[in-house]
Amino acid sequence: MELRGNWRIPTEILAGAGRIAELPGRVRDAGLSRVLIVTDPGVAGLPFFAGIVESFEKAGIATAVFKDVHPDPLAEDVAAGAAAYKAHGAQGVVAIGGGSGLDCGKSVALAVSTSRPLWDFEITLPTPALDSPIPPIFAVPTTAGTGSEVGRASVVIDPAKRRKYILLHAQMLPRLVVLDPELTYGLPPFITAWTGMDALAHSLEAFYGPFYHPIADGIAVEGMRLVKENLITAVNEPRNTEARMNMLAAASMGATAFQKALGAIHSLSHPIGARFHAHHGLTNAVLMPYVLAFNRPCIEPKIGYAAQALGIENGFDGFLNWVLELRDALNIPHTLEALKVTPDALEDLAAEAVADPNTPDNPRKADKADMLRILQAAMAGTMAGLSD
């Protein structure tokens, strides 16, 4: 491995219970008097949301709310949000919600800054010039999973192609993030579980990614430890502030770490989500042990180190067993059949996974036949032979 890399550390974060009260003042201090709040219908209907909007109005900041966001944001959602931004004369975006609300909000800020199609900003392409700078983005996650609040990318679906695009621009990094655990109290247990497994997948793939980034490695190990020690508590005790705060931190840490790399968990998850509308965190959780088994020849020493750091005995085998036990405790299904994936779709899913931008960063090189083998194993519920 060449000891060479380009490293970035994310933005300013206000972490702790009740910190949401500070957001309007910080937006006002940034010189903004009109903002568009982007969220999803579920978050917009929660009791705390009206209080956030009211706090902006009391601070003298005119707000408009755009909430027409699908569970996986579509290109049409972004276009409608951009129209709402312009109609309001907004000067910035406040993105509130899970990954969908955050990604849509960041994409709206990108869309109002360019006349180009969104797809020109796909992560695999050279970054084109903007018509104007991307307006300030303020991010408030209400789930602990995607970590989109500390990222420069967003995921948007092109329904015509049934494909998830990863859009990237450095200016999509939010200016300020609020991690307030009180905003996550009302999450259903299964959403807490699925998003928590997403956070684990981010730190895991970042940690064993085949690049030199010791800063990301350290963050990833601590992110995995926080998941190990807090996720089940957050699911079983939804108002446990310590567990909720630590899971929000784990989510942001996972996304901070995965600037180093992701891999085949995400490569396979993206086309399944686009075609079968399965929750991204749940899909990552189902696929995780199968990809671990496939990657074993290339990652066993690193996973052994992670196991030791997390207090797990028996190296790789112990770590894999911990993942399986964690999934059982969270009622995560063991096969793709539970996600309504059909055998006839596996060939196409494998082809799309190979084309995913995360595939080149997987520590074990994977072609279409390898991706198909992982998918078939995940359909059958067996990891036998995947390490060969």
N, C-alpha and C positions, 0 to 999 in steps of 0.2 A: 504494500500500500504506500503510495506517495504521500509524504507528510506535507500536504498543501491543500488549502481550501479557502473559500470565501464565506464568511460567517456574518450572520445578522442576529441581533437580539431584539425582541419586540418592543412594544410601545409602553406608555405610562398606564399603570393599572391601579385602580382604587379597589382594594380588597377588604371585605368585612361586612358584617351585618349592618344594615341601615345606610350604607354608603350611597345608595341610589339618590338620597336626598341632596347630595352634592352635585349631581349632574347638571341641573339647570344653571347653577352659578358658573360651572366650568364652561358650559356652552356659551353663556353670555360673556364670560371673560375672553373667549376666543373671538369676540366681535360679531357674533351671529344674533340676528333678531328674528329670523324666520327659518324654521326647520321642517323637514318632512320626517315623520316617524314611520318607519317601515316595520311591519310585524305580520303575524299570521292571524287568522280568525280566532283560533283557540286562545292565544295570548291576549288578543284584544278583548276577549270576554271575561278575563280573570279580574278579580277585585282590585288588584294593585295597579292595573294598567290605567284606569281612569285617574287614579291619584298621580301617576307620573305625568299624564297629559296636563292635569290641573296645575301641577308644580311648575311646568314650563310657562303656562299662561300667567301664573302669579309672578314669575320672574320677568315678565314682559317679553316673552318669546312667543311669537305667533306660530301655532302648530297646525299642520294638516296630517291626517293619519291615512296611510295606505296599508290595507290589510288583506288585499286579494292575492295571497301567496299560496300556491299549492304546497303540499308536503315536501315535494321536491320541486324547487322553483323552475318554472318554464320560461322560455324566452318571452312569451307574451306577458307574463307577470312583470318582467323587467321593463318591457316597453310601456305597460300601463303605469308602472311606478314612475318611470321617467316623465311621462305626461303629467302625472299628478305633481311631481316636483316642479316642473316648469309652470304649471297653472298656479301653484301657490307662490311662485317667486322665491322658492327656498334657497337658502345659502349653504345648507349642509344637511346631512342625513343622520338620524338617530335610528340605529337598527336594534330592535329588541326582539328576542326570541331564541328559539333553537337554531340549528344550522340553516334551516330554510329561510327564516326571517333575516338572519345575519347575512347569508349569501345573497339574498335578493337585495337587501339594502346596499351592500357593497357594489353589487352589479348595477343598481340604479345610479349610484354615484359615478360609476364608469360610463354608463350609457349617456348621461347628460353632458359628458365631456368629450364626446366623439361622434362623428357622423358615420363612422365605420360600423360594419356589422360586428356584433359581439364576438363572433367566432374568429375574427382577426386577432383576438387577444388570447387565443388558445395557448396553453403553457408550452406547447412544442414549437411555437412559431416565434420569430423575432418580434420583439415588442414594438408595435407601430407608434408613431407620434400621435399625441392627443390634439384636439382642436383647442382645448383649454385645460388648465389643471383640474384634477379630480377634487371636488369639494370636500371639506372636512367630514369625516365619518366618526361617529361615536357609537360604541358597541356595548350592548347589555345582554349577555347570555342568560337565558332562563332555563337552560339544560346544561349538564356537565358532560360534554361529549365531543362535539366536533372541533372545538377550539378555533372556530372561524374568527373569533374576536381578535386573535393575535396573528392572523395570517394575511398575506397579500394576494390570496387566491379566492375564487368562488366557484361553485359548481352549479351549472345551469343546464337544463335538459332541452334539447331540440326535439320536440315531439315527432316531427316529420321523419327524423332519422332514428328515433328511439335511442338516442345516445346522450350520455352525460359529457358535457364539455367542462374542462377545468380552465377557467379564465385567470389570467395573471397580470397584475400590474403593481409595481412597487407602491404607487400612491393609493392603492386600495387598503393599505394597512390602516386600521382605525387610529385616530389621533389619541383617543382615550378610551379605556375599557373600565367598566364597573362590574366587579364580581361580588354580587350581594347574595348570600345564601338564602336570605328570606324570600327571594323571588322564585326559588325552586321548591319551596315547601309543598306546593299543591300538585307536583308532578305525580302522575300515576306510577305505581311501583314498576310496571313493565317498562315505561319510558326511562325511568331512572336506571334500570338494569341495562337496557339496550344502549343508551348513550354512554353509560359508564364503560361498557365493553368497547365502545368506539374509542374512548380515551385510552384504554389499555392497548388496543390495536395500534394506535398512533405511536405511543412510546415504544412498544415492542418492535415494530418494523423499523422505527428510527434507530433504535439501539443496535440492531444487528445489520443495519444497512452497511454496504461495503465501501465506506468513504471515511476520510479522516476528519473527524469533528468531535474532539473530546468534550467540548462544551455541551453539545447536543447529547452525547452519551451520558454525561452526568445528570442532565435534566431528565432524560428518559428513564434512568434507573429510579430516580426519586419519584417520577410520575407513576411508575409501576408499583412502587411501594405504597404510595398514597391510595391507589386503587385497591391493592390487596388489603389494606387496613381499614378502608372506609366504605367501599361500595356496598357490601352486604348490609352494613349498618344504615346507610342512606336509604336503601330499599325498605328495610324493616322498620326504621324509625324516621319517617319522612321529615319530622321537625327537629331532628338532631343537627343543630347548627354547626357543630364541629365537623361532622361527617360531610354535610353538604358543602361547607367551605372548602374542605380538603379535596372533594371531588371537583369543584370548580377549578381549584388550583391544578389538579391533575389533568384536567381537560386542556387548560391553557398551556401547561407544560408539554403535553403530548404534541400539540400543534407547533409549539416553539421548537421541539426536537425534530419534528419531521421535515423541517427545511433541509435536513441531512438526506433523508430518503424515506420513501414508503416502499411497497413491494407488492407481491402477488395477492395478499389478502385484499388490498384495495383494487388491484387490477381486475380481479374476479368479481368483486363486490359491485363495482360500477355498472357493468352491463346487466347484472341481475337486477339491480335497483331500477335501471332505466326501462327494462322490459317487463319486470314483474311487480314493480312498485313496492318492493320489500324495503323496510326501514334499513337505512345504511348501517347503523350500529348493530342491529340484529344480524344482518347478513355477514358483517365482519366477524361477529361472535360465532356464527355457525361455521364459517370457513377457517377460523384461526387454527384449530389443531391439525387440520389437514395440510395447511401450508407450512406449519411448523414441522410436521413430519417430512414433507417434501424437501424443505430447506436444511434438514438436519445435517447432511454431510458438510455443509458450509458454515453452519452457525453453532455447532455443538459446544465449542469452547466458550463462545460469548454467552450462550444461554446458561452454561454452567456457572459463569461469573455472576450473571443476573440472579440465578437461583441462590447462590451464596449470599449475595447482597440482600435478598428478600427473605432470608432465613428458611429457604426450602432445601430439603435434603435430596440427595441422589441426582444432582446435576440435571441434565437434559430431561431424563425420564421423570424426575420429580417435578420439574417445571411444567412439563406437558400434563402430568396428572393433576397438578394444581389448576391449570386452565380448565380441564375437564370437570373437576370438582366444583370450580367456581361457576361454570355454565350450569351444572346441575342445580346448584343452590339458587340460581337466578331463573330457573325454569326455561333456559335457552334450549331449543330443540337441537338434536344431534345431526339432522340431515337436511339437505336442501328441499326435500319433498315438503317439509313444513312451510317453506316459503312459496309453495305452489310452482316451483321450478319443474318443468316437464322434461323427460329424457330426450324428446325430439329437438329441444332447444340447445342441448349441450354443445354441439358442433359450432353453432353460431356464437354462443357465449365464449367458447374457447378462442375463436378467431378475434372477437372483439377484445378479449382480455390481453391477447398478445399485442394488440395495437394500442393498448392503454399506455399513457405516458409514464406510469409507475413501473411498468414491467422491466425496462432496462436497469432499474436500480435494485431489483430483487437479487439477493446474494447468490442464489443458484440460478443460472441461466435457464429460462423456460421458453420453449417454443409451443406451437399450437398443440402438439401431441402431449406435452407435459401438462398444459392447462386443462386439456380434456381429461387426462388421467386424474388430476386433482378433483375436477368436477364429478367425475364418475365415482370416485371414492366418497365424496361428500354426499352423493345421492344414495350410495349403498351403506354408508355409515361405518366404513372400515378404513383404517390407515395402513393396513398391511401392504408392504411393497412400495410405499410412496418414497421411502428413503433410498431405494435402489437407484 
